Amino acid sequence: MNQPHFLITRVAAVGPRRLAIAFGDGFEAEVDLGDVIERHPSLARLRQRKIFAAVAPDEWRRGVVFAGDDALSLASDNLRALAVEQGGGCSHQQLIAWMHRHGLSLDQAAQALGLSRRMLAYYRSGEKPIPRTVALAMRGWEALHARGRAA
């Protein structure tokens, strides 16, 4: 499964708890890992600048590893989703969570959003970026259905 949108071509620490990442499909972003490091005790050592600065792609380019320690690794799909969300976009992980939260199959979610099943599958896999209109449709659908449950 070598999806270029999840293969890391370049990564560098550009500040305390901040990475610049480039992916195989040309997407580049900076991602702030401050909240992730604080929420996960297993990543506490990343608070040390020297360890955080020693970041590199893992051997398969499907994640990053810090200071050569596999216990200090993060998956590329999670990093990309976080970068998209921090940039104000909607990530594939948010779409997956929305579908799960409402118990929607791919077909049901596609119908709810007025999309083809295939296009929604592209968005869900992260292969194509989720347009703002789709993110807004998710929110609108959720608001309509929350009102129905409250009545």
Helices and strands as residue ranges (DSSP letters): G 4-6, E 8-15, E 18-23, E 28-32, H 34-39, G 41-47, H 49-53, E 55-57, E 63-66, E 69-75, H 76-86, H 92-101, H 106-113, H 117-125, H 132-150
